[in-house]
């Protein structure tokens, strides 16, 4: 069974930083692209960043230069380093992987950016 567990969220002031982690199990982690999404209250879930099996990356425009996605295949973990956080980054952040056309999601971790 695919299992994804996010951690690292919390309350931070504007301009602050957080590092999110997603620990994966139940599949051969190194062979798959991993993606971070976020969902703010009353809003649709949006793709934030993606890292492929060969470590190429993609970011939504609003986080370019501020967020960095990375992975450690030895630890089956994908990270999202978030710097210079803004109130509009407030959301529940979710880890995602697609296996055989089926999406699996973690439970989410809350990020709140507020003074």
C-alpha positions in Angstrom: 0.0 0.0 0.0 1.4 3.4 -1.0 1.8 5.6 2.1 2.9 9.3 2.1 3.4 11.2 5.3 4.0 15.0 5.3 5.5 17.0 8.1 7.2 20.3 8.8 4.3 22.7 8.6 3.5 25.3 11.2 3.0 29.0 11.9 5.6 31.4 10.5 5.8 35.2 10.0 6.0 36.7 6.5 9.5 36.4 5.2 10.2 33.3 7.3 11.1 29.8 6.1 9.9 26.3 6.6 11.1 22.9 5.2 8.4 20.3 4.5 9.2 16.6 4.3 7.3 13.7 2.8 8.3 10.2 3.7 7.1 7.6 1.1 6.7 3.9 1.3 5.0 1.0 -0.6 6.6 1.6 -4.0 10.0 2.0 -5.6 10.5 5.6 -4.7 13.5 6.4 -6.9 11.6 5.5 -10.1 8.8 8.1 -9.7 8.2 11.8 -10.0 7.0 13.4 -6.8 4.9 16.5 -6.5 3.8 19.0 -3.9 0.4 20.6 -4.1 -1.3 23.1 -1.8 -4.9 24.0 -1.1 -6.0 27.2 0.7 -9.4 27.5 2.4 -12.2 27.8 -0.2 -9.8 27.3 -3.1 -8.9 24.5 -5.5 -5.8 22.3 -5.0 -2.9 23.6 -7.0 0.4 22.1 -8.1 3.3 23.9 -6.5 6.5 21.9 -7.4 7.5 18.6 -9.0 10.7 16.7 -9.1 11.2 13.8 -11.6 13.0 10.5 -11.1 16.2 12.1 -12.7 15.9 15.1 -10.4 14.7 17.7 -12.9 12.3 20.2 -11.3 9.3 22.3 -12.1 7.8 25.2 -10.1 4.6 27.3 -10.4 5.5 30.9 -11.2 4.4 32.3 -7.9 7.0 30.3 -5.9 10.0 30.4 -8.3 13.1 31.8 -6.6 11.5 31.1 -3.1 10.8 27.4 -3.0 13.2 24.5 -3.7 12.1 20.9 -4.2 14.6 18.1 -3.6 14.6 14.3 -3.0 16.7 11.8 -1.1 16.2 8.4 -2.7 18.2 6.7 0.1 15.6 7.9 2.6 12.5 7.7 0.4 11.9 11.4 1.1 10.9 14.5 -0.9 11.4 18.0 0.6 10.1 21.4 -0.1 12.3 24.2 1.2 10.1 27.4 1.4 11.9 30.7 1.9 10.5 34.3 2.0 7.1 33.0 2.8 4.1 35.2 2.0 0.5 35.2 3.5 -0.7 33.9 0.1 1.4 30.7 0.7 -1.0 29.8 3.6 -2.5 26.4 2.7 -2.5 22.7 3.5 0.4 21.2 1.6 0.1 17.7 0.2 2.6 15.2 -1.2 1.5 13.3 -4.3 2.7 10.4 -6.5 1.0 8.8 -9.5 1.3 5.0 -9.8 -0.2 3.2 -12.8 -2.4 6.3 -13.4 -3.7 6.4 -9.8 -2.9 9.4 -7.5 -1.9 8.8 -3.9 -1.9 11.6 -1.4 -0.5 12.2 2.1 -2.6 13.6 4.9 -1.4 17.1 4.4 0.5 19.5 6.6 -0.8 23.0 7.5 1.4 26.1 6.6 0.1 29.4 8.0 2.0 32.6 7.2 0.8 35.5 9.3 2.1 38.3 11.5 
